[in-house]
Amino acid sequence: MQKIFGKKNDTNMLGGDIVKSTLEKRAQGFVLEEITEEFCGEENGDIRLVKRKVTKKEVAPDINALKVLIEMQSPNDNKYHNMTDEELKLERDRLIKLLKEEDEHED
């Protein structure tokens, strides 16, 4: 299997594949920081930063990424294999709630 990004020995929670890591991030949701900068040209030819705006956007969990992660697992190891979309959404919500509770206990 050819890797698009990363080193050959990259590791993460799902077994060492950057694609799985990205899918996991999408399945859980994440916060994205977007930076917008506005510049102005001076008479002497210099460019000066006039305005800088930092916006944080929350990307919602993606059920399709979760489905792909589940399909990538072996059917024998997969308790989610026969779940309906609604059951998967409920399980996703349950897992997100558990992750948030863990984060609260760590703080």
C-alpha positions as CSV (number, residue, x, y, z in Angstrom):
1,M,0.0,0.0,0.0
2,Q,1.4,3.4,-1.0
3,K,1.3,6.1,1.6
4,I,0.5,9.7,0.4
5,F,1.9,11.5,3.5
6,G,4.1,10.8,6.4
7,K,6.9,8.4,7.0
8,K,6.7,4.7,6.6
9,N,6.8,4.0,10.3
10,D,4.1,6.6,11.4
11,T,2.0,5.3,14.3
12,N,-1.3,6.3,15.8
13,M,-4.2,4.8,17.8
14,L,-5.6,2.9,14.9
15,G,-2.6,1.0,13.7
16,G,0.0,3.3,12.0
17,D,-1.8,4.7,8.9
18,I,-2.2,8.4,8.3
19,V,-5.5,7.8,6.5
20,K,-6.9,6.1,9.5
21,S,-5.7,9.0,11.7
22,T,-7.4,11.5,9.5
23,L,-10.6,9.5,9.4
24,E,-10.6,9.2,13.2
25,K,-10.2,13.0,13.5
26,R,-13.2,13.5,11.2
27,A,-15.3,10.9,12.9
28,Q,-14.7,12.6,16.3
29,G,-15.0,16.2,15.1
30,F,-12.4,18.9,15.8
31,V,-11.7,22.6,16.2
32,L,-10.1,24.4,13.2
33,E,-8.3,27.7,13.5
34,E,-8.5,30.0,10.5
35,I,-6.3,33.0,10.2
36,T,-7.1,35.9,7.8
37,E,-4.6,38.7,7.3
38,E,-5.0,42.0,5.4
39,F,-2.0,43.9,4.1
40,C,-1.6,47.4,2.8
41,G,1.2,48.7,0.5
42,E,3.1,51.8,1.7
43,E,4.3,54.6,-0.5
44,N,7.9,53.6,0.1
45,G,7.1,50.1,-1.3
46,D,6.9,48.3,2.1
47,I,4.0,46.0,2.8
48,R,2.4,46.4,6.3
49,L,-0.1,44.1,8.1
50,V,-3.3,46.1,8.7
51,K,-5.6,43.5,10.1
52,R,-5.3,40.0,11.4
53,K,-8.4,37.9,12.3
54,V,-8.2,34.5,14.1
55,T,-11.4,32.5,13.9
56,K,-12.0,29.1,15.5
57,K,-14.5,26.9,13.8
58,E,-15.9,23.7,15.2
59,V,-16.2,20.9,12.7
60,A,-18.9,18.5,13.7
61,P,-18.3,14.7,13.9
62,D,-18.8,13.0,10.5
63,I,-20.9,9.8,10.5
64,N,-19.5,8.8,7.1
65,A,-15.9,8.9,8.4
66,L,-17.0,6.6,11.2
67,K,-18.6,4.2,8.8
68,V,-15.4,4.0,6.7
69,L,-13.4,3.4,9.9
70,I,-15.7,0.6,10.8
71,E,-15.6,-0.9,7.3
72,M,-11.8,-0.9,7.5
73,Q,-11.9,-3.2,10.5
74,S,-12.1,-7.0,10.1
75,P,-15.8,-8.1,10.2
76,N,-15.0,-10.6,13.0
77,D,-13.7,-7.8,15.2
78,N,-16.5,-5.4,14.3
79,K,-19.5,-5.3,16.6
80,Y,-20.9,-2.3,14.6
81,H,-21.0,-4.3,11.3
82,N,-24.8,-4.9,11.3
83,M,-25.9,-1.7,13.0
84,T,-28.3,0.7,11.2
85,D,-27.5,4.3,10.6
86,E,-29.6,5.3,13.5
87,E,-27.8,2.9,15.8
88,L,-24.4,4.1,14.6
89,K,-25.4,7.7,15.3
90,L,-26.5,6.8,18.9
91,E,-23.2,4.9,19.4
92,R,-21.3,7.9,18.0
93,D,-23.1,10.2,20.4
94,R,-22.4,7.9,23.3
95,L,-18.7,7.7,22.5
96,I,-18.4,11.5,22.1
97,K,-20.1,12.0,25.5
98,L,-17.6,9.6,27.0
99,L,-14.6,11.4,25.5
100,K,-15.9,14.8,26.8
101,E,-16.3,13.3,30.3
102,E,-12.7,12.0,30.1
103,D,-11.5,15.5,29.1
104,E,-13.4,17.1,32.0
105,H,-11.9,14.7,34.5
106,E,-8.4,15.4,33.2
107,D,-8.8,19.2,33.7
